[in-house]
Amino acid sequence: MHPNHNHSTKTLPLRLVAWEITRSCNLACKHCRAEAHPEPFAGELTTKEAMDLIDTFPATGDPVVIFTGGEPLLRPDVFDLVAYASSLGLRCVMAPNGTLITRENAGLMKQSGIQRCSISIDGPTAPEHDLFRGVPGAFDQAMTGIEHLKRAGIPFQINTTVTRDNLDKFKDIFQLAHNLGAVAWHIFMLVPTGRGSEISDQAISAREYEEVLNWFYDFRKTTDMHLKATCAPHYYRIMRQRARQDNIAVTKENFGLDAMSRGCLGGIGFCFISHTGQVQPCGYLELDCGNIRKQPFPEIWKGSSRFLELRDINQYKGKCGICEYHRVCGGCRARAFTMEKDHLAPEPLCTYEPARTKKD
């Protein structure tokens, strides 16, 4: 599905919704937008509100529902919510941090319909990962959690946030993911918001960004594991530039789903719903697009003025608006908002200069 950005009124199917079912968490990760703590936060959706929200998901398309947080396992009714969403035929996945997974709750995940878990690992060894996660023992607990997932028969992927500190450890982190039996490895480019803004010194430069994504393109050829670059819209440009050099067609056969996808999907095929029901383009871009307590979710998805802006190429400023790769990239809107104070500004960490300089 390639969205047609010139028709801002076009309703696009929702492919993926990240739902922060709770902001409570047992870790204090350096990059997290949630600034989390273990007690429940005020204003979280009640079980009934959450069930009513799930009822509306099919009206937006057939989205994959990511149960995230905070730490989703800290929400007492999490398995009721998953079971209900599964009963509607929705694909349910979960993003726990791994430290709270037990034999019992791994069994409940499987039973309620969780089809995949993502576990974040940001260093190849315990000291490196624990430093990033803010809690000693987090690495070993996550490794134990992964073993419980494997025993329960739940596929898992490893997510890694790219920082200056772990750039040179990437092969080691991949090797760990491979040895553990992960079905995929997703690298996430740091978006400096929330607690993440405190580690802006860890953000890599535009040039390093380009180097990492070119390395990723080459590294992808060395493994059968599914690799994906997230919060890295430029990868979809680099993939096409490099494929052209290599005389490879950008097809599903050659590049899997990456050939069919777009860089920044915020408001286009993806959105985020907060613990209080606020809808945003993504978890890192805190633009209020509506609240499900005030307006039905499908109406927000189809008609939010913020989402309509993001679906219309004419709204984008500077080089992002004229770039020949706009349709497959779009730039990271959260980084534009954080660094340029404008979600429609050009992506600040992109070195590419479009073929056209101003609207010809």
N, C-alpha and C positions, 0 to 999 in steps of 0.2 A: 504494500500500500504506500503510494507516494502521495502525500497531501498536495492539493492544488492551492498554493498560497495566495493566488491572485483573486480568489473568491472568498472574502472574509466571512461571508454568510454561510458558507458550506459547513454543515455539521459533520464533524469527523468522529468516527467510532473511537471510544476509549479503549485502549489496548491494555493499559496497565494502570492500576491505582495503588499507591502506597498509602496505607491507612495506619496512622499513629494511634493505635487503640489505647495506649497509655503513654504518659511521659515519664512514669516512674522507671527508675533504673538502679542497678546495683553497682554500676561502674561510673567513672568520671573521665571519659575519654577526651583527649586533648582537642580533637577536631569536631566534637559533637555539637550540633545546633541546639540540643535539648537542655544543656546545662542541668542534667538530670539528678534526681535524688530518689531514694527507695520508697518514700511514702506516696500514696495517691495524690495527684494534683487536683485542685479544686476545678469543678466545671467539666470533668470528663463525661463523655456521653454515657447515659445509663444503658443497661442491657436492652431495654425496650427501644431507646433511640438508636442503638447500634443495630438491632434487628431490623428496625424500620428502614435504616440506611441501606442495609444489605438488600432489602426488597427492591430498592430502586436501581441497583447496579445493572441488572440485565437491560434496562431501558436505555443505557448509554452505549451498548455494544455487547461484547462478550469479554469483559476485562479480566485479566489475571489480577487477583487480589493479594497484595503483599501485606501481611499482618506484621506491622513493625512497631517500634517505640522510639524512645525509651527501650525497655525490655518487655516484649509482648507477654512473656511467661509470668510477669508480675500481675497481669490482669486476671482476676479470679474466674471470669466467665469466658476466657479466651477460647476454650474448646467447644463451648456451646455456640459461639459466634462462627467458628470455623465449620462446625458440623452443619450449621444452618446455611452458610454460604455454599458449602459443598452440595447440600441437598437441592440447591437451585441450579446445579450444573456448572458453577463457577470454579475455575482452577485456583486453588488456594496454596500460597507459599508463605514461608515465615522467615523473618530476619531476627532471630535471637542472637545474643552475643556468645552463646555457647556455654557460659559458665554455670547456668542453672539447669542445664538439661540432665535429667536423671533417667534411669531405666523406665520409671513409671510414666513421666510426662512424655518421653519419646514414644511410648506405646500409645498414649492418648493423642499425640500429634498424628500418628499413623491412622488410628481409628477414626479421628474426626475429619480426616481428608487432606492433611498437609502433604503436598506432592513434592516439595523441595524445600530445603533450608539453606539460607546463606549464613556463613559464619565469617566474621571479619578477623583476619590475621594480618598484622602489620609489621611483623618481624619474624625471621626464621627461627629465633630462639626465645626462650622465656624472658630473659632480661630485656631484650629489645621490644618485644610485644607488650610486656607488663608496664614498661615505662610509658608507652603510648596510651595504654588503657587506664593508667592511673591506679591500678590495684595489683599488688604482688599476688602471684598465684593464678592470674587470669588465663595465662597461656596453658598451664597444666589442666586447669578446669575445662577450658575449651577443648583440649585434646580428649579429655574424658567424655565430654558432651558429644563429640564427633563419634566416638566409639559406640555410644548409646544410639545415635542416629543410625549407624551402620547396622547394628544388631536389630533395630526396629524396621530396617529395610527402607529408610528414607534417604533418597539421593541428596547430596549436599554440594554446594559450591563454596569456594573461598573468595572473599572480597578483600582487596588490599588498597588502602589509601596511599597514594604516591606522595612522599614527602622528601625533603632534601636528605634526611637521615637514612631512609631505606632504599633510595635509588640504586645504590650499588649492591643491594642485597636481593634484587628482584629474582635473579635466577635461583637463589636459595629458597625464596618463598615459593616460587613455582614448584621447585623440586619437592618441597614439603607437601604442597597441595597434591601433587602427583602421587607421592608415596602414601598419602592418607587415603587416596581413592576418590578424590573430588571429581565431580562430573564437569566442572567448569571453574575457571579462574577469571574473576572480573577485577580490573584495576580501576580505581576511582581517582580522578584528579581532585585535589583539595580545593574546596570552595570555602574561602575564609569568612564564615559567618558563625554566630553564636560563640561557643568556646573556641571554635576554629580561628576566630579573628585574633586570639591571643597567641597563636602560633603562626602568624603570617610570615615570620622569618623562615618557616619550613616550606612555604610555597615556592615552587620552582619558577624560573623565569620563562618567558615566551620561547626563547631559544632552546632551553632544556626541555620544554614541553614538546617542541617539534622533534627533538632528538629521541625522547622517550617513545613517542608514538611511531617514529620510524623504526626504532629498535623492536617495538611491539609487533609491527607489521612483519618484520623479518623473523622474529622469534615464533610467531604463530605457525610458520611453515614447519617448525621442528617437532610439533606435537599433534596428536589427534584430539587432545582435550580441547573443549570449546573455550576460547579466550575472547574476552570482550572488554573494550575500553569504555568506561562510563563517566559522565560529566566531562567528556573529552570529545566534543563535537568535531573538532578539527580532524580526528582520526578518519572520519568518513571522506574528507577531502584527500588526506594523505593516501588512504587506501586506493582511491581512484587515480591519483597521480602516479603512485608506484605501480599499480596494475597496468597502467598505460605503458610505462617504461618496460615492464616485464612482458608486454603483449598478452596480458591475461584479461579475459572479459569479466566484468563485475557481475557475476551471476550467482544464484543461490548455490549452484553446484560448486563454484570455486570459493565463495566467501560465506556460505551459510546465510543466516538471517541478517547479517551485517549488510548484505547486498540489497536487502529490502527495506532497511531501516534508515532513520535520519539521526543526525547527531543529537540536537536538543529537542526532546519530545514534549517539554513542558507546555501544557495547554493545547498540544497538537494531538498526541496519542497517549499522554500520560498526565496525571495530576496527583496531588498530595492532599490528604484530609487530616487535619490536626486532631489532637485529643479532645478539643472543644468544638469540633465540627467546622472549623474554618477551612475553606478550599483554597489551595495555592497551586501555581504551576508546578512547583517541586518543593521538596522539604527545605531547600536552601534559599528559596526565593520567597520571602515573606510578603507577598502581595495579596491583599484580601480580595479574593474573587467572588466572595459570597459565603454564607454560612448555612449549613444544612438544617439548622434549627429555625431559620427564617425563610428558607426557600428550598423547594425540592432539588435534590442533587442533580437530576438530569437537566433541569432548567439552567442550573449554574453551568454545567458542562457545555450545554448547547448555546447559551446566550450571554455569558459573562463578558463584559466589554474588554476585560483584560485578556481573556482567551481569544476573543475575536481579533484583537491587536496582534497577538502572537501568530495568528493564522494568516496574516496579511503582510506579504513581503513589502508593500508600500509603506508600512509603518516603521520599518527598520531604518536606523540612521547610519550615516557614514558608510564605511566599506561593506558592512554586513548587508546593507540594503541593495547593493549593486553587484555583489560577488556572484560569480557564475556557479559557485558551489553552495549558494544559500539553501537550495532545496534539499541538499543532503547534509548540511552542517547546521547553519542557523546561529552558531556561536553560543556560548554559555550565557544565558540571560541572568543567571544568579551572580556570576562574576561581574557582568556589566553593571548590575544593580549595586553590588557591594563596592566595586572599585571606581565606578563612574557615576554612581547615584542615579542611574537611568537604565531601566531594564531593556530598553530598546536601543541602547548605545552599542557601538561596535564592541565585539569581544576584546577585552584588554590584553589577553595573553595569546594573541595570534600574530604571527610574523608575515602571513601571506598578504600580498597585494593583488587585488583583483585585476583582471585584464582591462576592465573599464574603470576609469578613474572617477567619473561622476556620471549621473544618469545621462547617457548619450541620447 
